Amino acid sequence: MNPHFIFNSLSAIQSRILNGESKNAYEHLSTFSSLLRQSLKFTSKEFITLEEELSFLKNYILLEQSRMSGGFDYQIEIASDLKTSEIVFPSLLSQPFVENAIRHGLIHSSKKKYLIIKLEGDADSYLFTIEDNGIGREQSQKMKINTEHESFAIGAIKERIEMINKEKLMCLSLEIKDLPTGTRVLIKVVKTKAD
């Protein structure tokens, strides 16, 4: 998690307290503490369940949504065949893409903003999609919006995917598509057969 996110989340909570919005501040503090607990727990694990990954993303999105001027809509769609509590996923692999969608795409867009997270397929092969209708990667790079941090994060994820594939723990592929407006990230996961 980006240290600026932690600082900004705490500042937003503090601002709500100072403005007398105690119920709102309490809700955000609860979400923030859940996110920190999850982050500490999940970073020490190589794999977690999809259910845990989605719970972490939801807490992260709720905090970002509350901090962002004008906010954005989000939706999480899960195929009925996917039992997220029983399927493993590399821990916190999707979070940097959600962060990029919000921090580099949606925050700079002037239109109605949305973020969609989709899970399609079954336990043996599924697709994890993260899509936004923000300004897109090209425009973000033109604005020079912290592209060094973004490039490092994506590079580290690609290395991690290579390592998982090499160890044959599961077969992962990553594709990032530029859309007419926004970006789509596709993470394909195929369960490998035990030897």
C-alpha positions in Angstrom: 0.0 0.0 0.0 1.2 3.4 -0.9 2.3 5.4 2.2 0.5 8.5 0.8 -2.7 6.5 0.8 -2.3 5.8 4.6 -1.5 9.4 5.4 -4.4 10.7 3.2 -6.9 8.2 4.7 -5.9 9.3 8.3 -6.1 13.0 7.3 -9.6 12.4 5.8 -10.8 10.7 9.1 -9.3 13.6 11.1 -11.1 16.1 8.9 -14.4 14.4 9.5 -13.8 14.4 13.3 -13.0 18.1 13.2 -16.1 18.8 11.2 -18.3 17.0 13.7 -19.0 14.1 11.4 -18.4 11.5 14.2 -20.5 8.7 12.7 -18.9 9.1 9.3 -15.4 9.3 10.9 -16.1 6.1 12.9 -17.2 4.2 9.8 -14.1 5.2 7.9 -11.8 4.5 10.9 -13.3 1.0 11.1 -12.8 0.4 7.4 -9.2 1.7 7.6 -8.4 -0.5 10.6 -9.9 -3.6 8.8 -7.8 -2.7 5.7 -4.6 -2.4 7.8 -5.3 -5.7 9.6 -5.9 -7.4 6.3 -2.7 -5.9 4.8 -0.6 -7.1 7.7 -2.1 -10.6 7.6 -2.1 -11.0 3.8 1.4 -9.7 3.0 2.9 -12.6 4.9 1.1 -15.1 2.8 1.8 -16.2 -0.8 -1.8 -17.1 -1.5 -5.2 -16.1 0.0 -8.7 -16.9 -1.0 -10.5 -14.9 -3.7 -13.0 -14.0 -1.0 -10.2 -12.4 1.1 -8.7 -10.6 -1.9 -12.2 -9.1 -2.8 -12.8 -8.1 0.9 -9.4 -6.3 0.9 -10.3 -4.5 -2.4 -13.7 -3.5 -1.2 -12.2 -1.8 1.9 -9.5 -0.2 -0.2 -12.1 1.1 -2.7 -14.5 2.4 0.0 -11.7 4.5 1.5 -10.5 5.8 -1.9 -14.2 6.5 -2.8 -14.7 8.6 0.3 -11.5 10.6 -0.2 -12.0 11.4 -3.9 -13.8 14.6 -4.8 -17.0 13.7 -6.6 -16.4 10.0 -5.9 -16.9 7.2 -8.3 -19.2 4.2 -8.7 -17.9 0.7 -8.4 -19.3 -2.7 -8.9 -18.0 -6.2 -8.2 -19.5 -9.0 -10.4 -18.8 -12.6 -9.6 -19.8 -15.6 -11.7 -22.2 -17.9 -9.9 -19.9 -20.9 -10.5 -17.1 -19.3 -8.5 -17.0 -20.2 -4.8 -14.6 -17.4 -3.8 -14.1 -18.9 -0.3 -12.6 -22.0 -1.8 -10.4 -20.6 -4.6 -6.9 -19.4 -4.0 -5.3 -16.3 -5.5 -1.9 -14.7 -5.2 -2.2 -12.4 -2.2 -2.9 -8.7 -3.0 -1.9 -9.2 -6.6 -4.9 -7.1 -7.9 -4.6 -4.1 -5.5 -2.0 -2.2 -7.5 -4.2 -2.3 -10.6 -7.2 -1.0 -8.6 -5.0 1.7 -7.2 -3.7 2.7 -10.7 -7.3 2.8 -12.0 -8.3 5.2 -9.2 -5.2 7.3 -8.7 -4.0 7.6 -12.3 -7.3 7.3 -14.3 -10.5 8.1 -12.4 -9.2 10.9 -10.2 -8.3 13.1 -13.2 -11.5 12.4 -15.2 -14.2 15.0 -15.3 -17.1 12.7 -16.3 -19.1 10.2 -14.3 -16.5 7.7 -13.1 -16.8 3.9 -12.7 -14.7 1.0 -11.7 -15.8 -2.6 -12.4 -14.2 -5.7 -11.0 -15.4 -9.0 -12.7 -14.7 -12.6 -12.0 -15.7 -15.1 -14.7 -15.1 -18.8 -15.2 -14.9 -21.6 -12.7 -12.5 -23.0 -10.1 -10.1 -24.5 -12.7 -9.9 -21.4 -15.0 -11.1 -17.9 -14.3 -10.6 -14.3 -15.5 -10.1 -11.5 -13.0 -10.9 -8.2 -14.8 -10.4 -4.6 -13.5 -11.8 -1.9 -15.7 -12.2 1.9 -15.3 -13.4 4.7 -17.5 -10.7 7.1 -16.5 -8.3 9.2 -18.6 -6.2 6.1 -19.7 -2.5 5.3 -19.5 -1.4 7.5 -22.4 -3.0 10.6 -21.0 -1.8 9.8 -17.5 1.8 9.5 -18.8 1.4 12.8 -20.6 0.4 14.4 -17.3 3.5 12.6 -15.7 1.3 11.3 -12.8 3.8 9.3 -10.7 4.6 6.9 -13.6 7.8 5.7 -11.9 5.9 4.2 -9.0 3.3 2.7 -11.4 6.0 1.2 -13.6 7.8 -0.3 -10.6 4.6 -1.9 -9.2 3.7 -3.4 -12.6 7.3 -4.7 -13.1 7.2 -6.3 -9.6 3.8 -7.9 -10.4 5.1 -9.3 -13.7 8.2 -10.8 -11.9 5.9 -12.3 -9.3 3.7 -13.9 -12.0 6.8 -15.3 -13.7 7.9 -16.8 -10.4 4.5 -18.4 -9.7 4.3 -19.8 -13.2 7.9 -21.2 -13.0 7.1 -22.9 -9.7 3.9 -24.3 -11.4 1.7 -23.3 -8.5 -0.8 -22.1 -11.0 -0.6 -20.6 -14.5 -1.2 -16.8 -14.6 -1.2 -14.4 -17.5 -1.6 -10.6 -17.4 -2.9 -8.3 -20.1 -3.4 -4.6 -19.9 -5.6 -3.0 -22.6 -6.1 0.6 -23.4 -9.7 1.4 -24.0 -11.1 4.5 -25.9 -11.7 5.8 -22.3 -9.9 4.1 -19.5 -8.0 0.8 -19.0 -8.8 -2.9 -18.7 -6.6 -5.3 -16.8 -7.1 -9.0 -17.4 -5.5 -11.6 -15.0 -6.2 -15.1 -16.2 -5.7 -17.9 -13.7 -5.6 -21.5 -14.6 -5.2 -24.2 -12.0 -2.3 -26.5 -12.6 -2.7 -30.3 -12.1 -0.8 -31.7 -9.2 1.9 -34.1 -10.4 
